[in-house]
Amino acid sequence: MVNFKKIIAEKIAKVVELNIEEIESYIEIPPNQEMGDYAFPCFKLAKTLRKAPPIIATELKEKIETDSNIEKIDIAGGYLNFYINKLELAKYVLEEIDLKQEKYGSNESGNGKNIVIDYSSPNIAKPFHIGHLRNTVIGSALYKIYKYLGYNTTSVNHLGDYGTQFGKMIEGYKRWGEEYDLESNPIDECMNIYVRINNLCKEDESVLEQCRENFKKIEEGDPYCVEIWNKFKSLSLKEFQKIYDLLGVTFDSFNGEAFYSDKMDEIVEILEKNNSLNESEGAKIVNLEDKGLGVCMIKKSNGSTSYATRDLAAVLYRTRTYDFDKCLYVVAYEQNLHFKQIFEVAKCLEIPEKCLNGLEHVAYGMVRLTTGKMSTREGTVIKVDELLQEAIDRVQKIIDEKNPNMENREEEAKKIGIGAVIFNNVCSTIIKDQVFDWNTVLNFNGETGPYIQYVYVRTKSVLEKAGYIPNINEVKFELLQDKESLKVISTLYNFENILMSVVEKNEPSLLARYLIELSQNYSNFYNENKIIDDNKEIQNARVYLSKAVGTVLKTGASLLGIQMPDKM
């Protein structure tokens, strides 16, 4: 890709004593196009050169030459504003899209780098609720985008298949198993058992102690407890897979907490060898008080392991197996302290510096109901399978009312309904909390997934009306120099930069917002320009631009996990 920002940085570097990378980091995009395509703030040089920014800008302008890429340089206060040659920009963008097609925006920046992304991670025998949905959608988008940029990417579903909660489930099953039909409705029935046993634990401390003992028996390999535990796991995975199939989400590994049950002794041994472990009331801990991180439990007083021990075993295993440059944990911000502790204790595990530096918690905001926080224990959750089906049904109803003769209505309703839900989970900065509201999720007006799909379908309609797609050699780029066309072209140019920003910040909402911007800019272009025109050269240019927009919308949406319908 032609990097105009770098070209400008190289020009500035010839006349000031700063390296190109530093200059490039300073270059901004002005708030509106009339102020140029790029701006260099001369305030950055004021202290070094001991001159006022406007004077620096004037002197720089006199020394920097324009060329085929930069057609004009202006001064605005202390800013040096650069105007890209719009004809060259249009030529470059459309020829690049013609060459790369659905691979436009991809690159090999990640070549040779290994990325592990840990996401979804639902708890066995519990409902897959909307909190897990957000986790899954964010992680899957990052997985797809990293791969698109050439990274060797591994997706891990770190299942919650271990811990005291399974001791509770086993105790509940022992007491009331015959009352529940696990085969026909496994998740709901498991949840009913869990809520019931949890309430009993609140009333009777001895029952809770028995639950803890059950979990210890799982660790020790007790045949009865292990058999029930495996039954819960098998039934749950079968149900979870139905949701993953609907969302188009895949994993390279389903190694959950239980996978590390035979790998935790090594963690304890390494920490003991490094004199990192302390005794505390019969438990073994790593004291992180001096770091402001409290204590990290490694072994409980009854000898059973902790969640932290299993995560540390996972760090060591992933280091050895994947030799990762980054290991991302897509987990709600409520686990901030936990991951700070894990990453700190990992420094004692004798793993390479590269892997230590690559450990990263991608924290996202919690999902809450309008009535408050969800709780599996209290049975107040919204289940994803019901949510997705409700979304599909609502879209189906709209189609039946407005376009009852539409082909493949069920399939299109599925794409639109699921697309709406996915987009709702990635359209805002991921660290923000979300309050789940049916009316917001399924509002198809405004900045939503269905809006992007609608604009995409509009580009397809343009091509159908034209009856052909022009050859790139038939496109006269000088006919795409009006304000609306240039806005679309400039946005298309920025696609790769947006993807690079997504992986730099691990923020898929940047791509979601970009797709809204591209859709809005194309809608303005569509409204202001007659595309099917008596002038064949004008028609060729505008039809090809429509085709280019459709290509990028479809590619960008697919990276978020959204399929595009053929009709709406």
URJOUR-V912534 format. One record per helix or strand of 3 or more residues. SS is the DSSP state (a for helix, b for strand). FROM is the first residue (numbers start at 1). LEN is the number of residues. If there is no record, write none. Layout:
ss:SS from:FROM len:LEN
ss:SS from:FROM len:LEN
This chain:
ss:a from:4 len:10
ss:a from:20 len:7
ss:a from:33 len:3
ss:b from:38 len:4
ss:a from:43 len:7
ss:a from:53 len:11
ss:b from:70 len:7
ss:b from:79 len:6
ss:a from:86 len:18
ss:b from:114 len:5
ss:a from:130 len:19
ss:b from:152 len:5
ss:a from:164 len:16
ss:a from:186 len:18
ss:a from:205 len:16
ss:a from:223 len:25
ss:a from:257 len:4
ss:a from:264 len:10
ss:b from:278 len:3
ss:b from:283 len:5
ss:a from:289 len:3
ss:b from:295 len:5
ss:a from:307 len:16
ss:b from:326 len:7
ss:a from:333 len:16
ss:a from:353 len:6
ss:b from:359 len:6
ss:b from:367 len:3
ss:a from:384 len:19
ss:a from:409 len:18
ss:b from:434 len:3
ss:a from:438 len:4
ss:a from:449 len:18
ss:a from:472 len:3
ss:a from:477 len:4
ss:a from:483 len:11
ss:a from:495 len:11
ss:a from:509 len:20
ss:a from:536 len:25
